[in-house]
Amino acid sequence: MFDKYMIVEEGFRNVSENGRIVGFQVNTRLPYYRGLGVSMVEDLSLSVDGEKFPSELVTIVLRGRPMSLNEMETDYNERWEFGEIGTVIIRKNGGLTPESHKIDLTDRLRISYLPFPLIGHDTKELVLE
């Protein structure tokens, strides 16, 4: 529905811990016109320059709270609101090179009144900050 707004152009950068680059982050929004409970996010997949990252390397941060996709599956209290920016962190030793990268993001959402999952997809070229 709002697929072209899923990938946020600001905030694409490497992530470091203890002075070592351990991954990268991309800011994103849900492609749905209403907020959803995070347990209704059935899947979120991200690839960079054609490299896909398995779900166990993905962490979503909403309002400062990090969650794995497995944790989101059983969290019935947390919501991801319409237009709210969440940060997707991918663990990748060394992060990404400081250049332009093709980001491909797909969300699969469970909507109570739809008999099928809502699939959102966005692709953008971003330059690492």
KAFENMO-V402543 format. One record per backbone hydrogen bond with DSSP energy under -1.0 kcal/mol. CO is the residue of the C=O (numbers start at 0). NH is the residue of the N-H. Records with the same first field share a line. If there is no record, write none. Layout:
# KAFENMO-V402543
CO: NH + NH
This chain:
# KAFENMO-V402543
1: 4
2: 5
5: 28
11: 128
12: 24
14: 21 + 22
16: 19
19: 16
20: 93
21: 91
22: 14
23: 89
24: 12
25: 87
26: 7
27: 85
30: 1
35: 79
36: 39
37: 40
39: 41 + 109
42: 107
44: 105
45: 52
46: 103
47: 50
50: 47
53: 56
54: 57
56: 90
58: 88
59: 66
60: 86
61: 64
64: 61
66: 59
67: 71
68: 72
71: 74
77: 37
79: 35
80: 83
85: 27
86: 60
87: 25
88: 58
89: 23
91: 94
96: 98
98: 127
100: 125
101: 48
102: 123
103: 46
104: 121
105: 44
106: 119
107: 41 + 42
108: 117
110: 113
117: 108
119: 106
121: 104
123: 102
125: 100
